Amino acid sequence: MEEYERLKQAIHEVEEDLRKAEGGNKAAGTRVRKAMQDVKNIAQEIRKKVLEMRTD
């Protein structure tokens, strides 16, 4: 599923910023929060697709 691959990629891309944010980098923290919002949206798309498959 294309959305699942996008989800994995989004999580992978945020890893470095997450480490920086843990070290106190505020800008990295902002980037992490934005990326997590994107992850949430992608996960919601996957959830909808799975529900569609179930009802078909």
mmCIF entry with sequence, helices, sheets and N, C-alpha, C, O atoms, coordinates in Angstrom:
data_MODEL
# 
_entry.id   MODEL 
# 
_entity.id                         1 
_entity.type                       polymer 
_entity.pdbx_number_of_molecules   1 
# 
_entity_poly.entity_id                      1 
_entity_poly.type                           'polypeptide(L)' 
_entity_poly.nstd_linkage                   no 
_entity_poly.nstd_monomer                   no 
_entity_poly.pdbx_seq_one_letter_code       MEEYERLKQAIHEVEEDLRKAEGGNKAAGTRVRKAMQDVKNIAQEIRKKVLEMRTD 
_entity_poly.pdbx_seq_one_letter_code_can   MEEYERLKQAIHEVEEDLRKAEGGNKAAGTRVRKAMQDVKNIAQEIRKKVLEMRTD 
_entity_poly.pdbx_strand_id                 A 
# 
loop_
_entity_poly_seq.entity_id 
_entity_poly_seq.num 
_entity_poly_seq.mon_id 
_entity_poly_seq.hetero 
1 1  MET n 
1 2  GLU n 
1 3  GLU n 
1 4  TYR n 
1 5  GLU n 
1 6  ARG n 
1 7  LEU n 
1 8  LYS n 
1 9  GLN n 
1 10 ALA n 
1 11 ILE n 
1 12 HIS n 
1 13 GLU n 
1 14 VAL n 
1 15 GLU n 
1 16 GLU n 
1 17 ASP n 
1 18 LEU n 
1 19 ARG n 
1 20 LYS n 
1 21 ALA n 
1 22 GLU n 
1 23 GLY n 
1 24 GLY n 
1 25 ASN n 
1 26 LYS n 
1 27 ALA n 
1 28 ALA n 
1 29 GLY n 
1 30 THR n 
1 31 ARG n 
1 32 VAL n 
1 33 ARG n 
1 34 LYS n 
1 35 ALA n 
1 36 MET n 
1 37 GLN n 
1 38 ASP n 
1 39 VAL n 
1 40 LYS n 
1 41 ASN n 
1 42 ILE n 
1 43 ALA n 
1 44 GLN n 
1 45 GLU n 
1 46 ILE n 
1 47 ARG n 
1 48 LYS n 
1 49 LYS n 
1 50 VAL n 
1 51 LEU n 
1 52 GLU n 
1 53 MET n 
1 54 ARG n 
1 55 THR n 
1 56 ASP n 
# 
_struct_asym.id          A 
_struct_asym.entity_id   1 
# 
loop_
_struct_conf.conf_type_id 
_struct_conf.id 
_struct_conf.pdbx_PDB_helix_id 
_struct_conf.beg_label_comp_id 
_struct_conf.beg_label_asym_id 
_struct_conf.beg_label_seq_id 
_struct_conf.pdbx_beg_PDB_ins_code 
_struct_conf.end_label_comp_id 
_struct_conf.end_label_asym_id 
_struct_conf.end_label_seq_id 
_struct_conf.pdbx_end_PDB_ins_code 
_struct_conf.beg_auth_comp_id 
_struct_conf.beg_auth_asym_id 
_struct_conf.beg_auth_seq_id 
_struct_conf.end_auth_comp_id 
_struct_conf.end_auth_asym_id 
_struct_conf.end_auth_seq_id 
_struct_conf.pdbx_PDB_helix_class 
_struct_conf.details 
_struct_conf.pdbx_PDB_helix_length 
HELX_P HELX_P1 AA1 GLU A 2  ? GLU A 22 ? GLU A 2  GLU A 22 1 ? 21 
HELX_P HELX_P2 AA2 LYS A 26 ? THR A 55 ? LYS A 26 THR A 55 1 ? 30 
# 
_struct_conf_type.id          HELX_P 
_struct_conf_type.criteria    ? 
_struct_conf_type.reference   ? 
# 
loop_
_atom_site.group_PDB 
_atom_site.id 
_atom_site.type_symbol 
_atom_site.label_atom_id 
_atom_site.label_alt_id 
_atom_site.label_comp_id 
_atom_site.label_asym_id 
_atom_site.label_entity_id 
_atom_site.label_seq_id 
_atom_site.pdbx_PDB_ins_code 
_atom_site.Cartn_x 
_atom_site.Cartn_y 
_atom_site.Cartn_z 
_atom_site.occupancy 
_atom_site.B_iso_or_equiv 
_atom_site.pdbx_formal_charge 
_atom_site.auth_seq_id 
_atom_site.auth_comp_id 
_atom_site.auth_asym_id 
_atom_site.auth_atom_id 
_atom_site.pdbx_PDB_model_num 
ATOM 1   N N  . MET A 1 1  ? 0.847   -1.183 0.000  1.00 0.00 ? 1  MET A N  1 
ATOM 2   C CA . MET A 1 1  ? 0.000   0.000  0.000  1.00 0.00 ? 1  MET A CA 1 
ATOM 3   C C  . MET A 1 1  ? 0.893   1.248  0.000  1.00 0.00 ? 1  MET A C  1 
ATOM 4   O O  . MET A 1 1  ? 1.807   1.373  0.815  1.00 0.00 ? 1  MET A O  1 
ATOM 5   N N  . GLU A 1 2  ? 0.618   2.136  -0.900 1.00 0.00 ? 2  GLU A N  1 
ATOM 6   C CA . GLU A 1 2  ? 1.420   3.353  -1.098 1.00 0.00 ? 2  GLU A CA 1 
ATOM 7   C C  . GLU A 1 2  ? 1.458   4.231  0.153  1.00 0.00 ? 2  GLU A C  1 
ATOM 8   O O  . GLU A 1 2  ? 2.506   4.777  0.497  1.00 0.00 ? 2  GLU A O  1 
ATOM 9   N N  . GLU A 1 3  ? 0.339   4.365  0.821  1.00 0.00 ? 3  GLU A N  1 
ATOM 10  C CA . GLU A 1 3  ? 0.276   5.217  2.012  1.00 0.00 ? 3  GLU A CA 1 
ATOM 11  C C  . GLU A 1 3  ? 1.167   4.684  3.133  1.00 0.00 ? 3  GLU A C  1 
ATOM 12  O O  . GLU A 1 3  ? 1.787   5.457  3.863  1.00 0.00 ? 3  GLU A O  1 
ATOM 13  N N  . TYR A 1 4  ? 1.226   3.375  3.262  1.00 0.00 ? 4  TYR A N  1 
ATOM 14  C CA . TYR A 1 4  ? 2.061   2.779  4.304  1.00 0.00 ? 4  TYR A CA 1 
ATOM 15  C C  . TYR A 1 4  ? 3.535   3.074  4.051  1.00 0.00 ? 4  TYR A C  1 
ATOM 16  O O  . TYR A 1 4  ? 4.285   3.344  4.989  1.00 0.00 ? 4  TYR A O  1 
ATOM 17  N N  . GLU A 1 5  ? 3.950   3.024  2.796  1.00 0.00 ? 5  GLU A N  1 
ATOM 18  C CA . GLU A 1 5  ? 5.334   3.360  2.449  1.00 0.00 ? 5  GLU A CA 1 
ATOM 19  C C  . GLU A 1 5  ? 5.616   4.833  2.757  1.00 0.00 ? 5  GLU A C  1 
ATOM 20  O O  . GLU A 1 5  ? 6.698   5.174  3.235  1.00 0.00 ? 5  GLU A O  1 
ATOM 21  N N  . ARG A 1 6  ? 4.643   5.700  2.483  1.00 0.00 ? 6  ARG A N  1 
ATOM 22  C CA . ARG A 1 6  ? 4.798   7.123  2.820  1.00 0.00 ? 6  ARG A CA 1 
ATOM 23  C C  . ARG A 1 6  ? 4.943   7.305  4.318  1.00 0.00 ? 6  ARG A C  1 
ATOM 24  O O  . ARG A 1 6  ? 5.744   8.124  4.769  1.00 0.00 ? 6  ARG A O  1 
ATOM 25  N N  . LEU A 1 7  ? 4.175   6.548  5.098  1.00 0.00 ? 7  LEU A N  1 
ATOM 26  C CA . LEU A 1 7  ? 4.242   6.621  6.557  1.00 0.00 ? 7  LEU A CA 1 
ATOM 27  C C  . LEU A 1 7  ? 5.626   6.211  7.056  1.00 0.00 ? 7  LEU A C  1 
ATOM 28  O O  . LEU A 1 7  ? 6.215   6.904  7.885  1.00 0.00 ? 7  LEU A O  1 
ATOM 29  N N  . LYS A 1 8  ? 6.140   5.105  6.562  1.00 0.00 ? 8  LYS A N  1 
ATOM 30  C CA . LYS A 1 8  ? 7.467   4.647  6.968  1.00 0.00 ? 8  LYS A CA 1 
ATOM 31  C C  . LYS A 1 8  ? 8.533   5.674  6.608  1.00 0.00 ? 8  LYS A C  1 
ATOM 32  O O  . LYS A 1 8  ? 9.441   5.932  7.398  1.00 0.00 ? 8  LYS A O  1 
ATOM 33  N N  . GLN A 1 9  ? 8.427   6.259  5.424  1.00 0.00 ? 9  GLN A N  1 
ATOM 34  C CA . GLN A 1 9  ? 9.399   7.265  4.990  1.00 0.00 ? 9  GLN A CA 1 
ATOM 35  C C  . GLN A 1 9  ? 9.332   8.510  5.873  1.00 0.00 ? 9  GLN A C  1 
ATOM 36  O O  . GLN A 1 9  ? 10.367  9.064  6.246  1.00 0.00 ? 9  GLN A O  1 
ATOM 37  N N  . ALA A 1 10 ? 8.131   8.946  6.202  1.00 0.00 ? 10 ALA A N  1 
ATOM 38  C CA . ALA A 1 10 ? 7.969   10.136 7.044  1.00 0.00 ? 10 ALA A CA 1 
ATOM 39  C C  . ALA A 1 10 ? 8.588   9.914  8.421  1.00 0.00 ? 10 ALA A C  1 
ATOM 40  O O  . ALA A 1 10 ? 9.231   10.812 8.966  1.00 0.00 ? 10 ALA A O  1 
ATOM 41  N N  . ILE A 1 11 ? 8.403   8.749  8.973  1.00 0.00 ? 11 ILE A N  1 
ATOM 42  C CA . ILE A 1 11 ? 8.970   8.443  10.290 1.00 0.00 ? 11 ILE A CA 1 
ATOM 43  C C  . ILE A 1 11 ? 10.486  8.385  10.207 1.00 0.00 ? 11 ILE A C  1 
ATOM 44  O O  . ILE A 1 11 ? 11.184  8.878  11.094 1.00 0.00 ? 11 ILE A O  1 
ATOM 45  N N  . HIS A 1 12 ? 10.989  7.786  9.145  1.00 0.00 ? 12 HIS A N  1 
ATOM 46  C CA . HIS A 1 12 ? 12.437  7.687  8.975  1.00 0.00 ? 12 HIS A CA 1 
ATOM 47  C C  . HIS A 1 12 ? 13.071  9.077  8.845  1.00 0.00 ? 12 HIS A C  1 
ATOM 48  O O  . HIS A 1 12 ? 14.134  9.331  9.411  1.00 0.00 ? 12 HIS A O  1 
ATOM 49  N N  . GLU A 1 13 ? 12.428  9.958  8.109  1.00 0.00 ? 13 GLU A N  1 
ATOM 50  C CA . GLU A 1 13 ? 12.980  11.292 7.857  1.00 0.00 ? 13 GLU A CA 1 
ATOM 51  C C  . GLU A 1 13 ? 13.038  12.157 9.114  1.00 0.00 ? 13 GLU A C  1 
ATOM 52  O O  . GLU A 1 13 ? 13.877  13.055 9.191  1.00 0.00 ? 13 GLU A O  1 
ATOM 53  N N  . VAL A 1 14 ? 12.190  11.921 10.084 1.00 0.00 ? 14 VAL A N  1 
ATOM 54  C CA . VAL A 1 14 ? 12.126  12.766 11.273 1.00 0.00 ? 14 VAL A CA 1 
ATOM 55  C C  . VAL A 1 14 ? 13.150  12.339 12.336 1.00 0.00 ? 14 VAL A C  1 
ATOM 56  O O  . VAL A 1 14 ? 13.358  13.061 13.311 1.00 0.00 ? 14 VAL A O  1 
ATOM 57  N N  . GLU A 1 15 ? 13.776  11.201 12.162 1.00 0.00 ? 15 GLU A N  1 
ATOM 58  C CA . GLU A 1 15 ? 14.646  10.644 13.201 1.00 0.00 ? 15 GLU A CA 1 
ATOM 59  C C  . GLU A 1 15 ? 15.770  11.600 13.616 1.00 0.00 ? 15 GLU A C  1 
ATOM 60  O O  . GLU A 1 15 ? 16.002  11.788 14.810 1.00 0.00 ? 15 GLU A O  1 
ATOM 61  N N  . GLU A 1 16 ? 16.454  12.192 12.669 1.00 0.00 ? 16 GLU A N  1 
ATOM 62  C CA . GLU A 1 16 ? 17.565  13.084 13.007 1.00 0.00 ? 16 GLU A CA 1 
ATOM 63  C C  . GLU A 1 16 ? 17.081  14.317 13.767 1.00 0.00 ? 16 GLU A C  1 
ATOM 64  O O  . GLU A 1 16 ? 17.701  14.730 14.748 1.00 0.00 ? 16 GLU A O  1 
ATOM 65  N N  . ASP A 1 17 ? 15.974  14.902 13.314 1.00 0.00 ? 17 ASP A N  1 
ATOM 66  C CA . ASP A 1 17 ? 15.435  16.069 14.016 1.00 0.00 ? 17 ASP A CA 1 
ATOM 67  C C  . ASP A 1 17 ? 14.970  15.705 15.425 1.00 0.00 ? 17 ASP A C  1 
ATOM 68  O O  . ASP A 1 17 ? 15.070  16.518 16.344 1.00 0.00 ? 17 ASP A O  1 
ATOM 69  N N  . LEU A 1 18 ? 14.468  14.502 15.592 1.00 0.00 ? 18 LEU A N  1 
ATOM 70  C CA . LEU A 1 18 ? 14.043  14.063 16.914 1.00 0.00 ? 18 LEU A CA 1 
ATOM 71  C C  . LEU A 1 18 ? 15.229  14.011 17.874 1.00 0.00 ? 18 LEU A C  1 
ATOM 72  O O  . LEU A 1 18 ? 15.124  14.426 19.028 1.00 0.00 ? 18 LEU A O  1 
ATOM 73  N N  . ARG A 1 19 ? 16.339  13.508 17.393 1.00 0.00 ? 19 ARG A N  1 
ATOM 74  C CA . ARG A 1 19 ? 17.548  13.465 18.229 1.00 0.00 ? 19 ARG A CA 1 
ATOM 75  C C  . ARG A 1 19 ? 18.020  14.883 18.588 1.00 0.00 ? 19 ARG A C  1 
ATOM 76  O O  . ARG A 1 19 ? 18.435  15.143 19.718 1.00 0.00 ? 19 ARG A O  1 
ATOM 77  N N  . LYS A 1 20 ? 17.951  15.781 17.618 1.00 0.00 ? 20 LYS A N  1 
ATOM 78  C CA . LYS A 1 20 ? 18.341  17.166 17.878 1.00 0.00 ? 20 LYS A CA 1 
ATOM 79  C C  . LYS A 1 20 ? 17.398  17.821 18.890 1.00 0.00 ? 20 LYS A C  1 
ATOM 80  O O  . LYS A 1 20 ? 17.833  18.571 19.764 1.00 0.00 ? 20 LYS A O  1 
ATOM 81  N N  . ALA A 1 21 ? 16.107  17.527 18.760 1.00 0.00 ? 21 ALA A N  1 
ATOM 82  C CA . ALA A 1 21 ? 15.124  18.108 19.672 1.00 0.00 ? 21 ALA A CA 1 
ATOM 83  C C  . ALA A 1 21 ? 15.358  17.611 21.094 1.00 0.00 ? 21 ALA A C  1 
ATOM 84  O O  . ALA A 1 21 ? 15.197  18.367 22.052 1.00 0.00 ? 21 ALA A O  1 
ATOM 85  N N  . GLU A 1 22 ? 15.737  16.346 21.233 1.00 0.00 ? 22 GLU A N  1 
ATOM 86  C CA . GLU A 1 22 ? 16.034  15.812 22.565 1.00 0.00 ? 22 GLU A CA 1 
ATOM 87  C C  . GLU A 1 22 ? 17.212  16.543 23.190 1.00 0.00 ? 22 GLU A C  1 
ATOM 88  O O  . GLU A 1 22 ? 17.310  16.654 24.412 1.00 0.00 ? 22 GLU A O  1 
ATOM 89  N N  . GLY A 1 23 ? 18.105  17.041 22.340 1.00 0.00 ? 23 GLY A N  1 
ATOM 90  C CA . GLY A 1 23 ? 19.267  17.775 22.819 1.00 0.00 ? 23 GLY A CA 1 
ATOM 91  C C  . GLY A 1 23 ? 18.978  19.240 23.111 1.00 0.00 ? 23 GLY A C  1 
ATOM 92  O O  . GLY A 1 23 ? 19.871  19.977 23.529 1.00 0.00 ? 23 GLY A O  1 
ATOM 93  N N  . GLY A 1 24 ? 17.738  19.667 22.895 1.00 0.00 ? 24 GLY A N  1 
ATOM 94  C CA . GLY A 1 24 ? 17.371  21.032 23.224 1.00 0.00 ? 24 GLY A CA 1 
ATOM 95  C C  . GLY A 1 24 ? 17.229  21.973 22.043 1.00 0.00 ? 24 GLY A C  1 
ATOM 96  O O  . GLY A 1 24 ? 16.980  23.163 22.241 1.00 0.00 ? 24 GLY A O  1 
ATOM 97  N N  . ASN A 1 25 ? 17.377  21.485 20.832 1.00 0.00 ? 25 ASN A N  1 
ATOM 98  C CA . ASN A 1 25 ? 17.254  22.321 19.639 1.00 0.00 ? 25 ASN A CA 1 
ATOM 99  C C  . ASN A 1 25 ? 15.773  22.614 19.390 1.00 0.00 ? 25 ASN A C  1 
ATOM 100 O O  . ASN A 1 25 ? 15.013  21.728 18.997 1.00 0.00 ? 25 ASN A O  1 
ATOM 101 N N  . LYS A 1 26 ? 15.375  23.866 19.623 1.00 0.00 ? 26 LYS A N  1 
ATOM 102 C CA . LYS A 1 26 ? 13.964  24.243 19.521 1.00 0.00 ? 26 LYS A CA 1 
ATOM 103 C C  . LYS A 1 26 ? 13.444  24.186 18.084 1.00 0.00 ? 26 LYS A C  1 
ATOM 104 O O  . LYS A 1 26 ? 12.302  23.790 17.855 1.00 0.00 ? 26 LYS A O  1 
ATOM 105 N N  . ALA A 1 27 ? 14.277  24.580 17.113 1.00 0.00 ? 27 ALA A N  1 
ATOM 106 C CA . ALA A 1 27 ? 13.852  24.534 15.714 1.00 0.00 ? 27 ALA A CA 1 
ATOM 107 C C  . ALA A 1 27 ? 13.595  23.095 15.283 1.00 0.00 ? 27 ALA A C  1 
ATOM 108 O O  . ALA A 1 27 ? 12.644  22.823 14.550 1.00 0.00 ? 27 ALA A O  1 
ATOM 109 N N  . ALA A 1 28 ? 14.438  22.181 15.737 1.00 0.00 ? 28 ALA A N  1 
ATOM 110 C CA . ALA A 1 28 ? 14.245  20.770 15.419 1.00 0.00 ? 28 ALA A CA 1 
ATOM 111 C C  . ALA A 1 28 ? 12.947  20.272 16.047 1.00 0.00 ? 28 ALA A C  1 
ATOM 112 O O  . ALA A 1 28 ? 12.235  19.469 15.444 1.00 0.00 ? 28 ALA A O  1 
ATOM 113 N N  . GLY A 1 29 ? 12.641  20.736 17.236 1.00 0.00 ? 29 GLY A N  1 
ATOM 114 C CA . GLY A 1 29 ? 11.389  20.368 17.886 1.00 0.00 ? 29 GLY A CA 1 
ATOM 115 C C  . GLY A 1 29 ? 10.184  20.798 17.073 1.00 0.00 ? 29 GLY A C  1 
ATOM 116 O O  . GLY A 1 29 ? 9.201   20.065 16.966 1.00 0.00 ? 29 GLY A O  1 
ATOM 117 N N  . THR A 1 30 ? 10.263  21.984 16.504 1.00 0.00 ? 30 THR A N  1 
ATOM 118 C CA . THR A 1 30 ? 9.180   22.477 15.653 1.00 0.00 ? 30 THR A CA 1 
ATOM 119 C C  . THR A 1 30 ? 9.031   21.582 14.424 1.00 0.00 ? 30 THR A C  1 
ATOM 120 O O  . THR A 1 30 ? 7.914   21.241 14.036 1.00 0.00 ? 30 THR A O  1 
ATOM 121 N N  . ARG A 1 31 ? 10.146  21.202 13.817 1.00 0.00 ? 31 ARG A N  1 
ATOM 122 C CA . ARG A 1 31 ? 10.103  20.317 12.653 1.00 0.00 ? 31 ARG A CA 1 
ATOM 123 C C  . ARG A 1 31 ? 9.530   18.951 13.022 1.00 0.00 ? 31 ARG A C  1 
ATOM 124 O O  . ARG A 1 31 ? 8.787   18.356 12.241 1.00 0.00 ? 31 ARG A O  1 
ATOM 125 N N  . VAL A 1 32 ? 9.870   18.460 14.195 1.00 0.00 ? 32 VAL A N  1 
ATOM 126 C CA . VAL A 1 32 ? 9.337   17.173 14.649 1.00 0.00 ? 32 VAL A CA 1 
ATOM 127 C C  . VAL A 1 32 ? 7.826   17.260 14.819 1.00 0.00 ? 32 VAL A C  1 
ATOM 128 O O  . VAL A 1 32 ? 7.103   16.359 14.392 1.00 0.00 ? 32 VAL A O  1 
ATOM 129 N N  . ARG A 1 33 ? 7.347   18.321 15.429 1.00 0.00 ? 33 ARG A N  1 
ATOM 130 C CA . ARG A 1 33 ? 5.901   18.471 15.627 1.00 0.00 ? 33 ARG A CA 1 
ATOM 131 C C  . ARG A 1 33 ? 5.167   18.511 14.288 1.00 0.00 ? 33 ARG A C  1 
ATOM 132 O O  . ARG A 1 33 ? 4.110   17.899 14.139 1.00 0.00 ? 33 ARG A O  1 
ATOM 133 N N  . LYS A 1 34 ? 5.725   19.231 13.318 1.00 0.00 ? 34 LYS A N  1 
ATOM 134 C CA . LYS A 1 34 ? 5.110   19.286 11.995 1.00 0.00 ? 34 LYS A CA 1 
ATOM 135 C C  . LYS A 1 34 ? 5.118   17.905 11.346 1.00 0.00 ? 34 LYS A C  1 
ATOM 136 O O  . LYS A 1 34 ? 4.118   17.480 10.768 1.00 0.00 ? 34 LYS A O  1 
ATOM 137 N N  . ALA A 1 35 ? 6.244   17.211 11.443 1.00 0.00 ? 35 ALA A N  1 
ATOM 138 C CA . ALA A 1 35 ? 6.343   15.874 10.856 1.00 0.00 ? 35 ALA A CA 1 
ATOM 139 C C  . ALA A 1 35 ? 5.358   14.912 11.503 1.00 0.00 ? 35 ALA A C  1 
ATOM 140 O O  . ALA A 1 35 ? 4.777   14.068 10.820 1.00 0.00 ? 35 ALA A O  1 
ATOM 141 N N  . MET A 1 36 ? 5.167   15.029 12.806 1.00 0.00 ? 36 MET A N  1 
ATOM 142 C CA . MET A 1 36 ? 4.236   14.145 13.491 1.00 0.00 ? 36 MET A CA 1 
ATOM 143 C C  . MET A 1 36 ? 2.799   14.425 13.058 1.00 0.00 ? 36 MET A C  1 
ATOM 144 O O  . MET A 1 36 ? 1.976   13.511 13.015 1.00 0.00 ? 36 MET A O  1 
ATOM 145 N N  . GLN A 1 37 ? 2.494   15.670 12.739 1.00 0.00 ? 37 GLN A N  1 
ATOM 146 C CA . GLN A 1 37 ? 1.168   15.998 12.204 1.00 0.00 ? 37 GLN A CA 1 
ATOM 147 C C  . GLN A 1 37 ? 0.993   15.330 10.843 1.00 0.00 ? 37 GLN A C  1 
ATOM 148 O O  . GLN A 1 37 ? -0.079  14.807 10.538 1.00 0.00 ? 37 GLN A O  1 
ATOM 149 N N  . ASP A 1 38 ? 2.052   15.346 10.023 1.00 0.00 ? 38 ASP A N  1 
ATOM 150 C CA . ASP A 1 38 ? 1.999   14.667 8.726  1.00 0.00 ? 38 ASP A CA 1 
ATOM 151 C C  . ASP A 1 38 ? 1.816   13.169 8.917  1.00 0.00 ? 38 ASP A C  1 
ATOM 152 O O  . ASP A 1 38 ? 1.045   12.540 8.193  1.00 0.00 ? 38 ASP A O  1 
ATOM 153 N N  . VAL A 1 39 ? 2.520   12.595 9.885  1.00 0.00 ? 39 VAL A N  1 
ATOM 154 C CA . VAL A 1 39 ? 2.386   11.160 10.188 1.00 0.00 ? 39 VAL A CA 1 
ATOM 155 C C  . VAL A 1 39 ? 0.939   10.856 10.576 1.00 0.00 ? 39 VAL A C  1 
ATOM 156 O O  . VAL A 1 39 ? 0.363   9.863  10.132 1.00 0.00 ? 39 VAL A O  1 
ATOM 157 N N  . LYS A 1 40 ? 0.371   11.703 11.390 1.00 0.00 ? 40 LYS A N  1 
ATOM 158 C CA . LYS A 1 40 ? -1.026  11.513 11.820 1.00 0.00 ? 40 LYS A CA 1 
ATOM 159 C C  . LYS A 1 40 ? -1.965  11.514 10.611 1.00 0.00 ? 40 LYS A C  1 
ATOM 160 O O  . LYS A 1 40 ? -2.866  10.682 10.514 1.00 0.00 ? 40 LYS A O  1 
ATOM 161 N N  . ASN A 1 41 ? -1.745  12.446 9.702  1.00 0.00 ? 41 ASN A N  1 
ATOM 162 C CA . ASN A 1 41 ? -2.610  12.546 8.530  1.00 0.00 ? 41 ASN A CA 1 
ATOM 163 C C  . ASN A 1 41 ? -2.458  11.333 7.610  1.00 0.00 ? 41 ASN A C  1 
ATOM 164 O O  . ASN A 1 41 ? -3.446  10.824 7.082  1.00 0.00 ? 41 ASN A O  1 
ATOM 165 N N  . ILE A 1 42 ? -1.233  10.876 7.423  1.00 0.00 ? 42 ILE A N  1 
ATOM 166 C CA . ILE A 1 42 ? -0.999  9.696  6.590  1.00 0.00 ? 42 ILE A CA 1 
ATOM 167 C C  . ILE A 1 42 ? -1.647  8.475  7.237  1.00 0.00 ? 42 ILE A C  1 
ATOM 168 O O  . ILE A 1 42 ? -2.279  7.668  6.555  1.00 0.00 ? 42 ILE A O  1 
ATOM 169 N N  . ALA A 1 43 ? -1.489  8.340  8.553  1.00 0.00 ? 43 ALA A N  1 
ATOM 170 C CA . ALA A 1 43 ? -2.094  7.216  9.266  1.00 0.00 ? 43 ALA A CA 1 
ATOM 171 C C  . ALA A 1 43 ? -3.618  7.249  9.122  1.00 0.00 ? 43 ALA A C  1 
ATOM 172 O O  . ALA A 1 43 ? -4.250  6.201  8.996  1.00 0.00 ? 43 ALA A O  1 
ATOM 173 N N  . GLN A 1 44 ? -4.195  8.419  9.139  1.00 0.00 ? 44 GLN A N  1 
ATOM 174 C CA . GLN A 1 44 ? -5.642  8.551  8.967  1.00 0.00 ? 44 GLN A CA 1 
ATOM 175 C C  . GLN A 1 44 ? -6.056  8.092  7.574  1.00 0.00 ? 44 GLN A C  1 
ATOM 176 O O  . GLN A 1 44 ? -7.090  7.443  7.416  1.00 0.00 ? 44 GLN A O  1 
ATOM 177 N N  . GLU A 1 45 ? -5.256  8.426  6.563  1.00 0.00 ? 45 GLU A N  1 
ATOM 178 C CA . GLU A 1 45 ? -5.542  7.961  5.204  1.00 0.00 ? 45 GLU A CA 1 
ATOM 179 C C  . GLU A 1 45 ? -5.524  6.435  5.143  1.00 0.00 ? 45 GLU A C  1 
ATOM 180 O O  . GLU A 1 45 ? -6.394  5.823  4.524  1.00 0.00 ? 45 GLU A O  1 
ATOM 181 N N  . ILE A 1 46 ? -4.522  5.823  5.793  1.00 0.00 ? 46 ILE A N  1 
ATOM 182 C CA . ILE A 1 46 ? -4.428  4.365  5.822  1.00 0.00 ? 46 ILE A CA 1 
ATOM 183 C C  . ILE A 1 46 ? -5.648  3.775  6.505  1.00 0.00 ? 46 ILE A C  1 
ATOM 184 O O  . ILE A 1 46 ? -6.219  2.789  6.040  1.00 0.00 ? 46 ILE A O  1 
ATOM 185 N N  . ARG A 1 47 ? -6.038  4.382  7.603  1.00 0.00 ? 47 ARG A N  1 
ATOM 186 C CA . ARG A 1 47 ? -7.205  3.905  8.360  1.00 0.00 ? 47 ARG A CA 1 
ATOM 187 C C  . ARG A 1 47 ? -8.452  3.911  7.487  1.00 0.00 ? 47 ARG A C  1 
ATOM 188 O O  . ARG A 1 47 ? -9.231  2.958  7.506  1.00 0.00 ? 47 ARG A O  1 
ATOM 189 N N  . LYS A 1 48 ? -8.645  4.988  6.718  1.00 0.00 ? 48 LYS A N  1 
ATOM 190 C CA . LYS A 1 48 ? -9.806  5.088  5.835  1.00 0.00 ? 48 LYS A CA 1 
ATOM 191 C C  . LYS A 1 48 ? -9.765  4.017  4.751  1.00 0.00 ? 48 LYS A C  1 
ATOM 192 O O  . LYS A 1 48 ? -10.790 3.408  4.444  1.00 0.00 ? 48 LYS A O  1 
ATOM 193 N N  . LYS A 1 49 ? -8.593  3.784  4.170  1.00 0.00 ? 49 LYS A N  1 
ATOM 194 C CA . LYS A 1 49 ? -8.460  2.786  3.109  1.00 0.00 ? 49 LYS A CA 1 
ATOM 195 C C  . LYS A 1 49 ? -8.772  1.388  3.626  1.00 0.00 ? 49 LYS A C  1 
ATOM 196 O O  . LYS A 1 49 ? -9.443  0.602  2.958  1.00 0.00 ? 49 LYS A O  1 
ATOM 197 N N  . VAL A 1 50 ? -8.270  1.085  4.840  1.00 0.00 ? 50 VAL A N  1 
ATOM 198 C CA . VAL A 1 50 ? -8.522  -0.232 5.432  1.00 0.00 ? 50 VAL A CA 1 
ATOM 199 C C  . VAL A 1 50 ? -10.014 -0.408 5.677  1.00 0.00 ? 50 VAL A C  1 
ATOM 200 O O  . VAL A 1 50 ? -10.562 -1.484 5.440  1.00 0.00 ? 50 VAL A O  1 
ATOM 201 N N  . LEU A 1 51 ? -10.665 0.635  6.145  1.00 0.00 ? 51 LEU A N  1 
ATOM 202 C CA . LEU A 1 51 ? -12.104 0.573  6.367  1.00 0.00 ? 51 LEU A CA 1 
ATOM 203 C C  . LEU A 1 51 ? -12.842 0.358  5.057  1.00 0.00 ? 51 LEU A C  1 
ATOM 204 O O  . LEU A 1 51 ? -13.804 -0.408 5.006  1.00 0.00 ? 51 LEU A O  1 
ATOM 205 N N  . GLU A 1 52 ? -12.400 1.031  3.991  1.00 0.00 ? 52 GLU A N  1 
ATOM 206 C CA . GLU A 1 52 ? -13.016 0.855  2.668  1.00 0.00 ? 52 GLU A CA 1 
ATOM 207 C C  . GLU A 1 52 ? -12.867 -0.594 2.201  1.00 0.00 ? 52 GLU A C  1 
ATOM 208 O O  . GLU A 1 52 ? -13.806 -1.168 1.648  1.00 0.00 ? 52 GLU A O  1 
ATOM 209 N N  . MET A 1 53 ? -11.690 -1.185 2.423  1.00 0.00 ? 53 MET A N  1 
ATOM 210 C CA . MET A 1 53 ? -11.468 -2.574 2.011  1.00 0.00 ? 53 MET A CA 1 
ATOM 211 C C  . MET A 1 53 ? -12.400 -3.509 2.778  1.00 0.00 ? 53 MET A C  1 
ATOM 212 O O  . MET A 1 53 ? -12.885 -4.497 2.226  1.00 0.00 ? 53 MET A O  1 
ATOM 213 N N  . ARG A 1 54 ? -12.644 -3.202 4.029  1.00 0.00 ? 54 ARG A N  1 
ATOM 214 C CA . ARG A 1 54 ? -13.474 -4.039 4.872  1.00 0.00 ? 54 ARG A CA 1 
ATOM 215 C C  . ARG A 1 54 ? -14.942 -3.985 4.424  1.00 0.00 ? 54 ARG A C  1 
ATOM 216 O O  . ARG A 1 54 ? -15.651 -4.988 4.498  1.00 0.00 ? 54 ARG A O  1 
ATOM 217 N N  . THR A 1 55 ? -15.391 -2.816 3.961  1.00 0.00 ? 55 THR A N  1 
ATOM 218 C CA . THR A 1 55 ? -16.791 -2.652 3.613  1.00 0.00 ? 55 THR A CA 1 
ATOM 219 C C  . THR A 1 55 ? -17.105 -3.054 2.172  1.00 0.00 ? 55 THR A C  1 
ATOM 220 O O  . THR A 1 55 ? -18.271 -3.164 1.796  1.00 0.00 ? 55 THR A O  1 
ATOM 221 N N  . ASP A 1 56 ? -16.078 -3.268 1.381  1.00 0.00 ? 56 ASP A N  1 
ATOM 222 C CA . ASP A 1 56 ? -16.312 -3.663 -0.033 1.00 0.00 ? 56 ASP A CA 1 
ATOM 223 C C  . ASP A 1 56 ? -16.659 -5.123 -0.170 1.00 0.00 ? 56 ASP A C  1 
ATOM 224 O O  . ASP A 1 56 ? -16.881 -5.603 -1.282 1.00 0.00 ? 56 ASP A O  1 
# 
